[in-house]
Amino acid sequence: MAEPKAVVEVSAAELQGPGVTFCPNPKMALWSNHPKVFIDVATTGEGRCPYCGTVYKLKAGEHVHHH
């Protein structure tokens, strides 16, 4: 698999709903926008955007607490 374009570390508190984040994230340049997708980070500790290849990783030591 190709190297990720970027790696974004997220804390458990930044995840939404059942442990997901979304891409593009607010820090990305407007010109690089693509359709918003939700990426599951909770299941394996990381997830990759199918559009731009950005990898979202749970920060070291962070744990997702399910309700």
NORVENNOR-V768172 format. One record per helix or strand of 3 or more residues. SS is the DSSP state (hx for helix, st for strand). FROM is the first residue (numbers start at 1). LEN is the number of residues. Records with the same first field share a line. If there is no record, write none. Layout:
SS = FROM-LEN + FROM-LEN
This chain:
st = 7-4 + 20-4 + 37-4 + 46-3 + 55-4
hx = 12-3 + 30-3
